[in-house]
Amino acid sequence: MRRVVTWLIRALRPPVHSQCQDEVDSSLGKRSKCTPEYLSVRDSDKAEKKIVKIVQRQSFPDDGSTLKGRLARLKPFEEDGILRVGGRLKHSDLQ
């Protein structure tokens, strides 16, 4: 799913620069040679964050009751627009 969303995001954004170069072949004339584009880790991470935001928006409406009710004991906080909860690791010596 993440890979599909990454390709969709890439297809919908305006191109930054062309990956195609014109090359001249004596028998065929002028033609374009395009190098394939690969998905970057950064693009994939952005897509994953977008998926999480959409799912959280559907699961936790923005009325504040979720933070006060079901998730209150988990000490929720927001980071980069994503709802996160506290965990056991903050009490460990790993920090």
N, CA, C and O atoms as a printed pandas DataFrame, in Angstrom:
     atom_number atom_name residue_name chain_id  residue_number  x_coord  y_coord  z_coord
0              1         N          MET        A               1    0.824   -1.185    0.000
1              2        CA          MET        A               1    0.000    0.000    0.000
2              3         C          MET        A               1    0.875    1.259    0.000
3              4         O          MET        A               1    0.588    2.236   -0.691
4              5         N          ARG        A               2    1.942    1.206    0.788
5              6        CA          ARG        A               2    2.822    2.370    0.875
6              7         C          ARG        A               2    3.454    2.673   -0.486
7              8         O          ARG        A               2    3.579    3.833   -0.877
8              9         N          ARG        A               3    3.842    1.637   -1.190
9             10        CA          ARG        A               3    4.476    1.840   -2.493
10            11         C          ARG        A               3    3.487    2.432   -3.501
11            12         O          ARG        A               3    3.852    3.308   -4.286
12            13         N          VAL        A               4    2.245    1.960   -3.482
13            14        CA          VAL        A               4    1.228    2.484   -4.395
14            15         C          VAL        A               4    0.953    3.951   -4.095
15            16         O          VAL        A               4    0.871    4.771   -5.009
16            17         N          VAL        A               5    0.809    4.281   -2.811
17            18        CA          VAL        A               5    0.565    5.677   -2.424
18            19         C          VAL        A               5    1.768    6.550   -2.801
19            20         O          VAL        A               5    1.596    7.696   -3.216
20            21         N          THR        A               6    2.964    6.020   -2.658
21            22        CA          THR        A               6    4.163    6.775   -3.043
22            23         C          THR        A               6    4.140    7.100   -4.528
23            24         O          THR        A               6    4.437    8.230   -4.916
24            25         N          TRP        A               7    3.789    6.123   -5.368
25            26        CA          TRP        A               7    3.712    6.372   -6.807
26            27         C          TRP        A               7    2.612    7.368   -7.125
27            28         O          TRP        A               7    2.787    8.217   -7.999
28            29         N          LEU        A               8    1.476    7.284   -6.434
29            30        CA          LEU        A               8    0.382    8.224   -6.676
30            31         C          LEU        A               8    0.780    9.649   -6.317
31            32         O          LEU        A               8    0.490   10.588   -7.059
32            33         N          ILE        A               9    1.441    9.805   -5.180
33            34        CA          ILE        A               9    1.893   11.143   -4.765
34            35         C          ILE        A               9    2.880   11.691   -5.794
35            36         O          ILE        A               9    2.811   12.863   -6.165
36            37         N          ARG        A              10    3.788   10.847   -6.246
37            38        CA          ARG        A              10    4.777   11.284   -7.231
38            39         C          ARG        A              10    4.108   11.651   -8.552
39            40         O          ARG        A              10    4.514   12.615   -9.201
40            41         N          ALA        A              11    3.091   10.896   -8.957
41            42        CA          ALA        A              11    2.414   11.168  -10.224
42            43         C          ALA        A              11    1.618   12.464  -10.172
43            44         O          ALA        A              11    1.468   13.134  -11.193
44            45         N          LEU        A              12    1.109   12.826   -9.006
45            46        CA          LEU        A              12    0.274   14.010   -8.890
46            47         C          LEU        A              12    1.053   15.303   -8.670
47            48         O          LEU        A              12    0.517   16.391   -8.884
48            49         N          ARG        A              13    2.295   15.200   -8.252
49            50        CA          ARG        A              13    3.056   16.432   -8.041
50            51         C          ARG        A              13    3.690   16.890   -9.347
51            52         O          ARG        A              13    3.990   16.077  -10.222
52            53         N          PRO        A              14    3.891   18.201   -9.472
53            54        CA          PRO        A              14    4.495   18.706  -10.711
54            55         C          PRO        A              14    5.951   18.264  -10.828
55            56         O          PRO        A              14    6.648   18.176   -9.817
56            57         N          PRO        A              15    6.418   17.987  -12.035
57            58        CA          PRO        A              15    7.801   17.536  -12.204
58            59         C          PRO        A              15    8.789   18.644  -11.868
59            60         O          PRO        A              15    8.581   19.806  -12.217
60            61         N          VAL        A              16    9.863   18.270  -11.188
61            62        CA          VAL        A              16   10.903   19.225  -10.812
62            63         C          VAL        A              16   11.850   19.446  -11.990
63            64         O          VAL        A              16   12.149   20.586  -12.347
64            65         N          HIS        A              17   12.305   18.384  -12.573
65            66        CA          HIS        A              17   13.175   18.457  -13.756
66            67         C          HIS        A              17   12.987   17.177  -14.552
67            68         O          HIS        A              17   12.595   16.143  -14.011
68            69         N          SER        A              18   13.260   17.257  -15.794
69            70        CA          SER        A              18   13.049   16.113  -16.672
70            71         C          SER        A              18   14.201   15.131  -16.534
71            72         O          SER        A              18   15.367   15.518  -16.448
72            73         N          GLN        A              19   13.849   13.858  -16.515
73            74        CA          GLN        A              19   14.863   12.808  -16.473
74            75         C          GLN        A              19   15.210   12.331  -17.880
75            76         O          GLN        A              19   15.965   11.374  -18.048
76            77         N          CYS        A              20   14.657   13.001  -18.887
77            78        CA          CYS        A              20   14.866   12.595  -20.281
78            79         C          CYS        A              20   15.923   13.474  -20.932
79            80         O          CYS        A              20   16.009   14.675  -20.674
80            81         N          GLN        A              21   16.716   12.850  -21.773
81            82        CA          GLN        A              21   17.725   13.577  -22.533
82            83         C          GLN        A              21   17.521   13.252  -24.008
83            84         O          GLN        A              21   17.269   12.105  -24.377
84            85         N          ASP        A              22   17.631   14.259  -24.825
85            86        CA          ASP        A              22   17.522   14.030  -26.264
86            87         C          ASP        A              22   18.841   13.472  -26.768
87            88         O          ASP        A              22   19.917   13.962  -26.423
88            89         N          GLU        A              23   18.737   12.447  -27.583
89            90        CA          GLU        A              23   19.949   11.900  -28.189
90            91         C          GLU        A              23   19.709   11.780  -29.688
91            92         O          GLU        A              23   18.600   11.492  -30.137
92            93         N          VAL        A              24   20.740   12.002  -30.426
93            94        CA          VAL        A              24   20.630   11.985  -31.879
94            95         C          VAL        A              24   21.265   10.707  -32.394
95            96         O          VAL        A              24   22.430   10.414  -32.123
96            97         N          ASP        A              25   20.479    9.959  -33.140
97            98        CA          ASP        A              25   20.956    8.731  -33.766
98            99         C          ASP        A              25   20.898    8.953  -35.275
99           100         O          ASP        A              25   19.878    9.406  -35.793
100          101         N          SER        A              26   21.974    8.642  -35.979
101          102        CA          SER        A              26   22.031    8.937  -37.424
102          103         C          SER        A              26   20.957    8.190  -38.211
103          104         O          SER        A              26   20.441    8.721  -39.194
104          105         N          SER        A              27   20.619    7.001  -37.808
105          106        CA          SER        A              27   19.622    6.244  -38.573
106          107         C          SER        A              27   18.191    6.552  -38.134
107          108         O          SER        A              27   17.276    6.512  -38.957
108          109         N          LEU        A              28   17.984    6.857  -36.861
109          110        CA          LEU        A              28   16.632    7.076  -36.339
110          111         C          LEU        A              28   16.289    8.543  -36.163
111          112         O          LEU        A              28   15.121    8.881  -35.972
112          113         N          GLY        A              29   17.251    9.398  -36.221
113          114        CA          GLY        A              29   16.992   10.817  -35.989
114          115         C          GLY        A              29   17.032   11.139  -34.497
115          116         O          GLY        A              29   17.716   10.476  -33.717
116          117         N          LYS        A              30   16.290   12.162  -34.129
117          118        CA          LYS        A              30   16.296   12.619  -32.735
118          119         C          LYS        A              30   15.259   11.834  -31.926
119          120         O          LYS        A              30   14.123   11.662  -32.367
120          121         N          ARG        A              31   15.652   11.366  -30.753
121          122        CA          ARG        A              31   14.724   10.664  -29.861
122          123         C          ARG        A              31   15.117   10.951  -28.413
123          124         O          ARG        A              31   16.238   11.370  -28.125
124          125         N          SER        A              32   14.200   10.723  -27.544
125          126        CA          SER        A              32   14.458   10.968  -26.124
126          127         C          SER        A              32   14.820    9.677  -25.429
127          128         O          SER        A              32   14.224    8.626  -25.668
128          129         N          LYS        A              33   15.803    9.778  -24.571
129          130        CA          LYS        A              33   16.204    8.634  -23.765
130          131         C          LYS        A              33   15.915    9.005  -22.308
131          132         O          LYS        A              33   16.474    9.971  -21.789
132          133         N          CYS        A              34   15.057    8.250  -21.660
133          134        CA          CYS        A              34   14.664    8.543  -20.281
134          135         C          CYS        A              34   15.275    7.527  -19.336
135          136         O          CYS        A              34   15.225    6.322  -19.583
136          137         N          THR        A              35   15.840    8.012  -18.275
137          138        CA          THR        A              35   16.338    7.113  -17.242
138          139         C          THR        A              35   15.189    6.814  -16.285
139          140         O          THR        A              35   14.399    7.704  -15.970
140          141         N          PRO        A              36   15.090    5.582  -15.825
141          142        CA          PRO        A              36   13.975    5.240  -14.937
142          143         C          PRO        A              36   14.118    5.930  -13.581
143          144         O          PRO        A              36   15.224    6.118  -13.074
144          145         N          GLU        A              37   12.974    6.301  -13.009
145          146        CA          GLU        A              37   12.995    6.903  -11.687
146          147         C          GLU        A              37   12.678    5.824  -10.666
147          148         O          GLU        A              37   11.813    4.977  -10.889
148          149         N          TYR        A              38   13.367    5.860   -9.571
149          150        CA          TYR        A              38   13.144    4.905   -8.501
150          151         C          TYR        A              38   12.515    5.628   -7.321
151          152         O          TYR        A              38   12.668    6.839   -7.158
152          153         N          LEU        A              39   11.810    4.870   -6.511
153          154        CA          LEU        A              39   11.228    5.446   -5.301
154          155         C          LEU        A              39   12.325    5.652   -4.274
155          156         O          LEU        A              39   13.150    4.769   -4.041
156          157         N          SER        A              40   12.324    6.820   -3.666
157          158        CA          SER        A              40   13.317    7.084   -2.630
158          159         C          SER        A              40   12.732    6.739   -1.265
159          160         O          SER        A              40   11.516    6.631   -1.105
160          161         N          VAL        A              41   13.592    6.572   -0.311
161          162        CA          VAL        A              41   13.153    6.293    1.054
162          163         C          VAL        A              41   12.365    7.479    1.595
163          164         O          VAL        A              41   11.377    7.303    2.308
164          165         N          ARG        A              42   12.796    8.667    1.259
165          166        CA          ARG        A              42   12.108    9.881    1.710
166          167         C          ARG        A              42   10.668    9.913    1.184
167          168         O          ARG        A              42    9.736   10.210    1.931
168          169         N          ASP        A              43   10.494    9.605   -0.113
169          170        CA          ASP        A              43    9.144    9.568   -0.690
170          171         C          ASP        A              43    8.287    8.503   -0.024
171          172         O          ASP        A              43    7.104    8.722    0.239
172          173         N          SER        A              44    8.880    7.363    0.244
173          174        CA          SER        A              44    8.156    6.266    0.886
174          175         C          SER        A              44    7.747    6.627    2.319
175          176         O          SER        A              44    6.646    6.294    2.758
176          177         N          ASP        A              45    8.631    7.302    3.035
177          178        CA          ASP        A              45    8.304    7.743    4.397
178          179         C          ASP        A              45    7.177    8.769    4.397
179          180         O          ASP        A              45    6.302    8.732    5.261
180          181         N          LYS        A              46    7.196    9.680    3.432
181          182        CA          LYS        A              46    6.124   10.677    3.330
182          183         C          LYS        A              46    4.790    9.999    3.065
183          184         O          LYS        A              46    3.773   10.382    3.642
184          185         N          ALA        A              47    4.788    9.002    2.200
185          186        CA          ALA        A              47    3.553    8.274    1.894
186          187         C          ALA        A              47    3.040    7.541    3.128
187          188         O          ALA        A              47    1.837    7.530    3.389
188          189         N          GLU        A              48    3.942    6.932    3.885
189          190        CA          GLU        A              48    3.537    6.216    5.094
190          191         C          GLU        A              48    2.914    7.176    6.110
191          192         O          GLU        A              48    1.905    6.847    6.734
192          193         N          LYS        A              49    3.499    8.344    6.277
193          194        CA          LYS        A              49    2.948    9.333    7.200
194          195         C          LYS        A              49    1.572    9.799    6.745
195          196         O          LYS        A              49    0.677   10.010    7.563
196          197         N          LYS        A              50    1.406    9.960    5.427
197          198        CA          LYS        A              50    0.099   10.362    4.900
198          199         C          LYS        A              50   -0.952    9.302    5.167
199          200         O          LYS        A              50   -2.086    9.626    5.519
200          201         N          ILE        A              51   -0.589    8.046    5.004
201          202        CA          ILE        A              51   -1.518    6.940    5.280
202          203         C          ILE        A              51   -1.913    6.944    6.748
203          204         O          ILE        A              51   -3.095    6.820    7.069
204          205         N          VAL        A              52   -0.939    7.085    7.645
205          206        CA          VAL        A              52   -1.213    7.092    9.084
206          207         C          VAL        A              52   -2.120    8.258    9.450
207          208         O          VAL        A              52   -3.047    8.094   10.244
208          209         N          LYS        A              53   -1.866    9.433    8.881
209          210        CA          LYS        A              53   -2.699   10.600    9.174
210          211         C          LYS        A              53   -4.136   10.377    8.739
211          212         O          LYS        A              53   -5.065   10.737    9.462
212          213         N          ILE        A              54   -4.331    9.788    7.568
213          214        CA          ILE        A              54   -5.691    9.536    7.077
214          215         C          ILE        A              54   -6.411    8.542    7.969
215          216         O          ILE        A              54   -7.572    8.752    8.320
216          217         N          VAL        A              55   -5.741    7.470    8.335
217          218        CA          VAL        A              55   -6.364    6.455    9.196
218          219         C          VAL        A              55   -6.683    7.041   10.570
219          220         O          VAL        A              55   -7.751    6.777   11.122
220          221         N          GLN        A              56   -5.772    7.827   11.122
221          222        CA          GLN        A              56   -6.036    8.434   12.430
222          223         C          GLN        A              56   -7.182    9.432   12.358
223          224         O          GLN        A              56   -7.984    9.514   13.288
224          225         N          ARG        A              57   -7.275   10.186   11.279
225          226        CA          ARG        A              57   -8.362   11.140   11.124
226          227         C          ARG        A              57   -9.710   10.418   11.092
227          228         O          ARG        A              57  -10.700   10.918   11.626
228          229         N          GLN        A              58   -9.743    9.244   10.466
229          230        CA          GLN        A              58  -10.979    8.462   10.410
230          231         C          GLN        A              58  -11.284    7.799   11.750
231          232         O          GLN        A              58  -12.447    7.708   12.145
232          233         N          SER        A              59  -10.255    7.337   12.450
233          234        CA          SER        A              59  -10.451    6.592   13.694
234          235         C          SER        A              59  -10.660    7.485   14.908
235          236         O          SER        A              59  -11.411    7.142   15.821
236          237         N          PHE        A              60   -9.992    8.634   14.910
237          238        CA          PHE        A              60  -10.064    9.539   16.053
238          239         C          PHE        A              60  -10.523   10.913   15.579
239          240         O          PHE        A              60   -9.699   11.751   15.214
240          241         N          PRO        A              61  -11.835   11.148   15.583
241          242        CA          PRO        A              61  -12.317   12.473   15.161
242          243         C          PRO        A              61  -11.751   13.564   16.069
243          244         O          PRO        A              61  -11.424   13.321   17.230
244          245         N          ASP        A              62  -11.646   14.749   15.523
245          246        CA          ASP        A              62  -10.990   15.854   16.232
246          247         C          ASP        A              62  -11.952   16.557   17.192
247          248         O          ASP        A              62  -12.125   17.773   17.116
248          249         N          ASP        A              63  -12.579   15.790   18.098
249          250        CA          ASP        A              63  -13.475   16.421   19.066
250          251         C          ASP        A              63  -12.873   16.455   20.466
251          252         O          ASP        A              63  -13.496   16.975   21.391
252          253         N          GLY        A              64  -11.680   15.912   20.633
253          254        CA          GLY        A              64  -11.001   15.969   21.922
254          255         C          GLY        A              64  -11.408   14.877   22.892
255          256         O          GLY        A              64  -10.711   14.659   23.882
256          257         N          SER        A              65  -12.498   14.191   22.650
257          258        CA          SER        A              65  -12.962   13.161   23.577
258          259         C          SER        A              65  -12.021   11.966   23.625
259          260         O          SER        A              65  -11.898   11.314   24.661
260          261         N          THR        A              66  -11.363   11.679   22.522
261          262        CA          THR        A              66  -10.441   10.545   22.477
262          263         C          THR        A              66   -9.255   10.778   23.392
263          264         O          THR        A              66   -8.833    9.873   24.113
264          265         N          LEU        A              67   -8.714   11.990   23.366
265          266        CA          LEU        A              67   -7.551   12.287   24.200
266          267         C          LEU        A              67   -7.903   12.282   25.678
267          268         O          LEU        A              67   -7.061   11.958   26.516
268          269         N          LYS        A              68   -9.126   12.633   26.000
269          270        CA          LYS        A              68   -9.549   12.655   27.400
270          271         C          LYS        A              68  -10.084   11.309   27.848
271          272         O          LYS        A              68  -10.083   11.005   29.041
272          273         N          GLY        A              69  -10.538   10.504   26.907
273          274        CA          GLY        A              69  -11.178    9.239   27.245
274          275         C          GLY        A              69  -10.267    8.046   27.111
275          276         O          GLY        A              69   -9.458    7.760   27.994
276          277         N          ARG        A              70  -10.404    7.351   25.999
277          278        CA          ARG        A              70   -9.742    6.058   25.812
278          279         C          ARG        A              70   -8.216    6.122   25.846
279          280         O          ARG        A              70   -7.573    5.200   26.350
280          281         N          LEU        A              71   -7.635    7.183   25.326
281          282        CA          LEU        A              71   -6.173    7.246   25.226
282          283         C          LEU        A              71   -5.512    8.057   26.336
283          284         O          LEU        A              71   -4.289    8.190   26.349
284          285         N          ALA        A              72   -6.280    8.592   27.248
285          286        CA          ALA        A              72   -5.717    9.495   28.265
286          287         C          ALA        A              72   -4.636    8.824   29.097
287          288         O          ALA        A              72   -3.618    9.446   29.402
288          289         N          ARG        A              73   -4.836    7.585   29.462
289          290        CA          ARG        A              73   -3.841    6.910   30.323
290          291         C          ARG        A              73   -2.541    6.603   29.577
291          292         O          ARG        A              73   -1.527    6.298   30.205
292          293         N          LEU        A              74   -2.560    6.681   28.254
293          294        CA          LEU        A              74   -1.357    6.435   27.457
294          295         C          LEU        A              74   -0.551    7.701   27.189
295          296         O          LEU        A              74    0.479    7.654   26.517
296          297         N          LYS        A              75   -1.021    8.832   27.714
297          298        CA          LYS        A              75   -0.351   10.122   27.559
298          299         C          LYS        A              75   -0.089   10.455   26.090
299          300         O          LYS        A              75    1.063   10.508   25.660
300          301         N          PRO        A              76   -1.161   10.681   25.318
301          302        CA          PRO        A              76   -0.993   10.963   23.881
302          303         C          PRO        A              76   -0.373   12.333   23.637
303          304         O          PRO        A              76   -0.562   13.269   24.413
304          305         N          PHE        A              77    0.365   12.423   22.550
305          306        CA          PHE        A              77    0.933   13.692   22.104
306          307         C          PHE        A              77    0.965   13.684   20.587
307          308         O          PHE        A              77    0.889   12.626   19.963
308          309         N          GLU        A              78    1.077   14.867   19.997
309          310        CA          GLU        A              78    1.097   14.979   18.545
310          311         C          GLU        A              78    2.490   15.353   18.085
311          312         O          GLU        A              78    3.114   16.265   18.628
312          313         N          GLU        A              79    2.976   14.639   17.075
313          314        CA          GLU        A              79    4.296   14.900   16.509
314          315         C          GLU        A              79    4.179   14.837   14.991
315          316         O          GLU        A              79    3.808   13.799   14.443
316          317         N          ASP        A              80    4.487   15.919   14.316
317          318        CA          ASP        A              80    4.378   16.015   12.847
318          319         C          ASP        A              80    2.973   15.700   12.356
319          320         O          ASP        A              80    2.804   15.122   11.282
320          321         N          GLY        A              81    1.967   16.076   13.135
321          322        CA          GLY        A              81    0.586   15.841   12.732
322          323         C          GLY        A              81    0.100   14.427   12.953
323          324         O          GLY        A              81   -1.009   14.081   12.544
324          325         N          ILE        A              82    0.915   13.600   13.597
325          326        CA          ILE        A              82    0.560   12.209   13.869
326          327         C          ILE        A              82    0.384   12.033   15.363
327          328         O          ILE        A              82    1.235   12.450   16.148
328          329         N          LEU        A              83   -0.718   11.417   15.756
329          330        CA          LEU        A              83   -0.998   11.159   17.157
330          331         C          LEU        A              83   -0.141    9.998   17.626
331          332         O          LEU        A              83   -0.173    8.918   17.037
332          333         N          ARG        A              84    0.619   10.217   18.679
333          334        CA          ARG        A              84    1.490    9.178   19.254
334          335         C          ARG        A              84    1.171    9.054   20.727
335          336         O          ARG        A              84    0.578    9.954   21.323
336          337         N          VAL        A              85    1.565    7.940   21.309
337          338        CA          VAL        A              85    1.328    7.730   22.734
338          339         C          VAL        A              85    2.640    7.394   23.420
339          340         O          VAL        A              85    3.571    6.888   22.794
340          341         N          GLY        A              86    2.703    7.685   24.727
341          342        CA          GLY        A              86    3.882    7.376   25.513
342          343         C          GLY        A              86    4.018    5.875   25.696
343          344         O          GLY        A              86    3.078    5.122   25.439
344          345         N          GLY        A              87    5.157    5.455   26.128
345          346        CA          GLY        A              87    5.385    4.021   26.285
346          347         C          GLY        A              87    6.317    3.721   27.433
347          348         O          GLY        A              87    6.707    4.610   28.190
348          349         N          ARG        A              88    6.664    2.472   27.549
349          350        CA          ARG        A              88    7.528    2.024   28.643
350          351         C          ARG        A              88    8.968    2.479   28.468
351          352         O          ARG        A              88    9.686    2.620   29.458
352          353         N          LEU        A              89    9.411    2.714   27.239
353          354        CA          LEU        A              89   10.814    3.025   26.997
354          355         C          LEU        A              89   11.258    4.325   27.644
355          356         O          LEU        A              89   12.446    4.497   27.920
356          357         N          LYS        A              90   10.331    5.248   27.892
357          358        CA          LYS        A              90   10.739    6.507   28.510
358          359         C          LYS        A              90   11.128    6.292   29.989
359          360         O          LYS        A              90   11.773    7.145   30.597
360          361         N          HIS        A              91   10.737    5.170   30.538
361          362        CA          HIS        A              91   11.101    4.856   31.914
362          363         C          HIS        A              91   12.367    4.001   31.994
363          364         O          HIS        A              91   12.812    3.668   33.092
364          365         N          SER        A              92   12.945    3.647   30.866
365          366        CA          SER        A              92   14.120    2.796   30.863
366          367         C          SER        A              92   15.391    3.645   30.904
367          368         O          SER        A              92   15.330    4.874   30.881
368          369         N          ASP        A              93   16.530    2.977   30.965
369          370        CA          ASP        A              93   17.824    3.645   31.000
370          371         C          ASP        A              93   18.396    3.878   29.596
371          372         O          ASP        A              93   19.559    4.262   29.470
372          373         N          LEU        A              94   17.608    3.657   28.544
373          374        CA          LEU        A              94   18.090    3.791   27.185
374          375         C          LEU        A              94   18.235    5.225   26.726
375          376         O          LEU        A              94   18.866    5.465   25.697
376          377         N          GLN        A              95   17.693    6.168   27.426
377          378        CA          GLN        A              95   17.745    7.570   27.009
378          379         C          GLN        A              95   19.087    8.098   27.241
379          380         O          GLN        A              95   19.348    9.267   26.958
